[in-house]
């Protein structure tokens, strides 16, 4: 469907479009360079954050590696002199104090021996509540070894103060074997990483990572230390990147290993249980598959990309070199707009200012558009009346101070006069169709099924023989006007007037699938209109007009005949002749409305018909059954026929 816009809205829209185009173009041009600079600055900033964070993560792991490298080379560790060794305990405590990211340090031996020193409070209040050590306890020392008397392995637990004073001691059966733990078993596999994936620690169901270093000297085993996940989360949360930027660690399988809110996604299932690490798309509000793939294919470690919601992001990726075969990587992701929020705010303010100017100008522009469009609306209304062939009622001559509109108004006035005059000589429905289609009259026709009506006034010559000619014309015109109005109201087209007779057709020029029924209804309505008109004639002292009707439906040639300078729209053919033959037969049978059998067949369910006779009209070989149209159908079909 074609979209149309009014004159006034179009003028207003044009003004708004021009102002907005100019204003917004200036705003865009003024800020585009700033945006380009900001994008470069954002890439530089996020690159710097990625480098610094990677260095700190690498540094944390490297510090632990250095501690473990020192620890595994200690003589008591190599020889396994872990029982009653205050010197070793003091070294472990000093290393834990110096490196706050560590929760504990421990050594597991190939023969099942084990020594571990924990800083209890680094695991949070839950561990202290679980162990219930003496109030001044800072360290817990656990040793699992075979006693010197050669009995079975035992666990020796000692609670120490901050100055390593013994506060309490316990011993019991050895309920722990380091060789059965994933951090120990996986360490000797080919390609094993120095940093494990997160898992659940034995104590207080804490989640974290183990950093491990195997050694083969002496007793042989693994020196290790644990970094709690809550510490990694706190460290990553400390890397501020606006409101929604994040820093996280992930492995080469696309699983998130550390995240500012990792613990919220991990469900603890039991001590030393492996965790189902969440994939990237579960932990991130944005899909980074495209920039990550570009980096893995050798692209730049800094990427700018658009998410599915249309928001632009910046990302930077770095490998964690100290993680070895664990394949840890660091990613920094942040929305680009948060890096230049102030610039965007200024641009929004300027856009709002431009919109405010446009809104303030709308009343003025609307008033100007109203003045200009008033005449155009009047012209549109007049032309619409012409198109609808509304020739009744007052007509308005449109004038305007604008020359082109005034000339158009004169042209519309002339066209209106021509159409009104033209319509008095051509069937009104034909004129309406010509106006609707834009076609012109031309000679020629086509075959189609039509319903034809012929009317005539009984004894018209006798009525008018001695009457005043002028009054005859006036009264007969009233009569023809009344019948014409009814015919047109029921979808018919008045073909012509022949004296007092009327010829009308249905289903031409416009298609009417219900034309037979509408023609029957029109004839009955004409008879009623004739009756009312006769009542008026009687009051005026004028003789009544008794009208006879003949109605038939059939195929005829419909079109325009005549010459190039004088044409007539009409129908020709046997169907027309038969309708014309039916009308005078009313005089022989004493009826008003005679119709053919073809009419009755199409309208038998809507009207009551009475069989009159079987005739053979002059000029026709076949016989024809003739019926009287009595009125609208009421009751059952059998009753109507009776």
RASUL-V395723 format. One record per residue. N is the residue number from 1. NEAR is the number of other ideal C-beta (glycine too) atoms within 12 Angstrom. Layout:
BEGIN
N,NEAR
N,NEAR
END
This chain:
BEGIN
1,3
2,4
3,7
4,9
5,14
6,19
7,26
8,25
9,23
10,20
11,25
12,28
13,21
14,19
15,27
16,26
17,18
18,18
19,25
20,24
21,17
22,17
23,25
24,26
25,18
26,18
27,26
28,19
29,16
30,17
31,25
32,18
33,13
34,21
35,25
36,17
37,16
38,28
39,25
40,20
41,19
42,36
43,29
44,18
45,28
46,41
47,26
48,20
49,34
50,39
51,23
52,24
53,37
54,32
55,20
56,26
57,40
58,28
59,20
60,34
61,39
62,26
63,25
64,40
65,30
66,23
67,35
68,37
69,22
70,24
71,39
72,34
73,20
74,31
75,19
76,27
77,38
78,22
79,22
80,31
81,24
82,39
83,28
84,19
85,25
86,21
87,17
88,31
89,34
90,21
91,28
92,41
93,30
94,21
95,32
96,36
97,21
98,18
99,32
100,19
101,33
102,39
103,39
104,42
105,46
106,46
107,47
108,43
109,37
110,24
111,21
112,27
113,36
114,44
115,43
116,42
117,41
118,40
119,36
120,36
121,24
122,34
123,31
124,25
125,13
126,20
127,26
128,24
129,14
130,19
131,23
132,16
133,27
134,21
135,12
136,19
137,29
138,27
139,39
140,43
141,43
142,40
143,38
144,34
145,35
146,23
147,18
148,10
149,9
150,9
151,12
152,15
153,26
154,26
155,29
156,32
157,31
158,34
159,29
160,31
161,21
162,17
163,16
164,27
165,19
166,23
167,23
168,22
169,20
170,21
171,21
172,16
173,15
174,26
175,18
176,30
177,23
178,34
179,25
180,17
181,31
182,30
183,40
184,31
185,21
186,27
187,35
188,21
189,15
190,8
191,13
192,25
193,30
194,34
195,42
196,41
197,35
198,43
199,33
200,32
201,39
202,32
203,31
204,26
205,26
206,33
207,42
208,43
209,45
210,46
211,44
212,42
213,37
214,27
215,29
216,16
217,18
218,23
219,29
220,25
221,37
222,39
223,46
224,44
225,46
226,42
227,42
228,38
229,41
230,32
231,32
232,40
233,31
234,21
235,28
236,35
237,22
238,17
239,35
240,19
241,33
242,24
243,13
244,21
245,34
246,40
247,41
248,45
249,47
250,41
251,31
252,23
253,16
254,23
255,30
256,40
257,43
258,48
259,37
260,31
261,24
262,37
263,30
264,16
265,27
266,32
267,16
268,23
269,14
270,14
271,20
272,28
273,20
274,21
275,29
276,18
277,31
278,27
279,20
280,33
281,18
282,21
283,31
284,32
285,23
286,31
287,23
288,37
289,21
290,20
291,32
292,28
293,18
294,19
295,25
296,22
297,13
298,9
299,18
300,20
301,27
302,32
303,35
304,32
305,30
306,20
307,25
308,14
309,11
310,12
311,20
312,27
313,40
314,42
315,46
316,42
317,38
318,33
319,26
320,38
321,23
322,30
323,34
324,25
325,21
326,33
327,26
328,39
329,37
330,44
331,48
332,42
333,43
334,41
335,30
336,37
337,29
338,27
339,32
340,29
341,19
342,15
343,27
344,22
345,15
346,19
347,27
348,19
349,16
350,23
351,23
352,17
353,20
354,26
355,20
356,16
357,21
358,27
359,19
360,15
361,22
362,23
363,14
364,17
365,28
366,25
367,17
368,19
369,27
370,21
371,20
372,26
373,27
374,24
375,29
376,29
377,24
378,25
379,32
380,24
381,23
382,32
383,26
384,16
385,25
386,30
387,23
388,19
389,27
390,22
391,24
392,12
393,12
394,10
395,23
396,19
397,20
398,29
399,19
400,23
401,13
402,19
403,12
404,15
405,25
406,20
407,17
408,24
409,31
410,20
411,20
412,32
413,24
414,18
415,23
416,32
417,19
418,19
419,29
420,23
421,14
422,25
423,26
424,17
425,21
426,32
427,38
428,34
429,32
430,34
431,34
432,26
433,23
434,26
435,29
436,16
437,14
438,8
439,15
440,17
441,27
442,15
443,16
444,16
445,24
446,17
447,18
448,27
449,29
450,43
451,49
452,51
453,54
454,44
455,48
456,33
457,37
458,25
459,17
460,26
461,14
462,13
463,23
464,24
465,12
466,11
467,20
468,14
469,12
470,11
471,19
472,24
473,17
474,18
475,30
476,31
477,17
478,25
479,40
480,33
481,20
482,31
483,40
484,32
485,23
486,35
487,39
488,31
489,20
490,31
491,33
492,42
493,39
494,42
495,41
496,27
497,26
498,19
499,18
500,30
501,30
502,43
503,40
504,47
505,48
506,47
507,32
508,40
509,35
510,27
511,16
512,25
513,14
514,20
515,33
516,39
517,32
518,35
519,46
520,45
521,33
522,41
523,49
524,33
525,31
526,41
527,34
528,22
529,29
530,33
531,22
532,21
533,32
534,25
535,15
536,19
537,26
538,14
539,11
540,15
541,12
542,23
543,25
544,24
545,38
546,27
547,37
548,37
549,44
550,45
551,58
552,49
553,39
554,37
555,23
556,32
557,24
558,34
559,27
560,29
561,21
562,18
563,11
564,11
565,7
566,12
567,22
568,21
569,34
570,30
571,42
572,27
573,25
574,25
575,37
576,34
577,25
578,36
579,44
580,36
581,28
582,48
583,40
584,23
585,35
586,32
587,18
588,16
589,22
590,16
591,31
592,34
593,44
594,45
595,47
596,47
597,28
598,32
599,44
600,35
601,21
602,30
603,36
604,24
605,18
606,25
607,34
608,29
609,35
610,25
611,24
612,27
613,23
614,14
615,24
616,16
617,28
618,14
619,13
620,19
621,9
622,16
623,13
624,34
625,25
626,36
627,37
628,34
629,44
630,27
631,23
632,21
633,24
634,12
635,12
636,11
637,15
638,9
639,10
640,24
641,18
642,12
END
